[in-house]
Amino acid sequence: MERVRDGKQEDAKALLNESFSKQANGNFNAEYLNSFIPKMIGLLKPESIGEVKAVMSQFGPNQIKS
């Protein structure tokens, strides 16, 4: 949460909870990931975007259902 812009922590928590729920239910797919990434990046501090993008890039085609 330290990488999230001030005042956006609750939004980030809700988005992450949604993501984890989709992963647990087997509904985490490429379409969802493509909508998740821009939303999450919009909540980040500018100096954290590169670091978080690098982590997100690890969720490639082998990690999600198409």
C-alpha positions as CSV (number, residue, x, y, z in Angstrom):
1,M,0.0,0.0,0.0
2,E,3.0,2.3,0.3
3,R,3.1,2.5,-3.5
4,V,-0.5,3.7,-3.7
5,R,-1.2,7.4,-4.0
6,D,-2.5,9.1,-0.8
7,G,-6.2,8.7,-0.4
8,K,-6.4,5.8,-2.9
9,Q,-5.6,3.0,-0.5
10,E,-9.3,1.8,-0.1
11,D,-9.7,1.8,-3.9
12,A,-6.5,-0.3,-4.3
13,K,-7.6,-2.7,-1.6
14,A,-11.0,-3.2,-3.3
15,L,-9.4,-3.8,-6.6
16,L,-6.9,-6.2,-5.2
17,N,-9.6,-8.1,-3.3
18,E,-11.6,-8.4,-6.5
19,S,-8.5,-9.7,-8.3
20,F,-7.8,-12.3,-5.6
21,S,-11.4,-13.4,-5.6
22,K,-11.3,-13.9,-9.3
23,Q,-8.1,-15.9,-9.0
24,A,-9.6,-18.1,-6.2
25,N,-12.8,-18.7,-8.3
26,G,-10.9,-19.5,-11.5
27,N,-12.3,-16.4,-13.2
28,F,-9.0,-14.5,-13.5
29,N,-8.5,-14.3,-17.3
30,A,-6.7,-12.2,-19.9
31,E,-9.7,-10.0,-20.4
32,Y,-9.9,-9.2,-16.7
33,L,-6.2,-8.6,-16.4
34,N,-6.3,-6.2,-19.3
35,S,-8.9,-4.1,-17.4
36,F,-7.2,-4.5,-14.0
37,I,-3.8,-3.2,-15.0
38,P,-4.8,0.3,-16.1
39,K,-7.0,0.7,-13.0
40,M,-4.2,-0.3,-10.7
41,I,-1.6,1.8,-12.4
42,G,-4.0,4.8,-12.0
43,L,-3.9,4.3,-8.3
44,L,-0.1,4.2,-8.0
45,K,2.4,6.9,-7.1
46,P,4.2,7.9,-10.3
47,E,7.6,6.7,-8.9
48,S,6.1,3.2,-8.2
49,I,4.6,2.5,-11.7
50,G,7.7,1.0,-13.2
51,E,8.3,-1.4,-10.3
52,V,4.7,-2.5,-10.2
53,K,4.5,-3.0,-14.0
54,A,7.6,-5.3,-13.8
55,V,5.8,-7.4,-11.2
56,M,2.6,-7.5,-13.2
57,S,4.5,-8.6,-16.3
58,Q,5.1,-11.9,-14.6
59,F,1.4,-12.7,-15.0
60,G,1.8,-13.7,-18.6
61,P,-0.2,-16.2,-20.6
62,N,1.0,-19.1,-18.5
63,Q,-0.4,-17.6,-15.3
64,I,-4.0,-16.8,-16.4
65,K,-6.8,-18.5,-18.2
66,S,-7.5,-17.2,-21.7
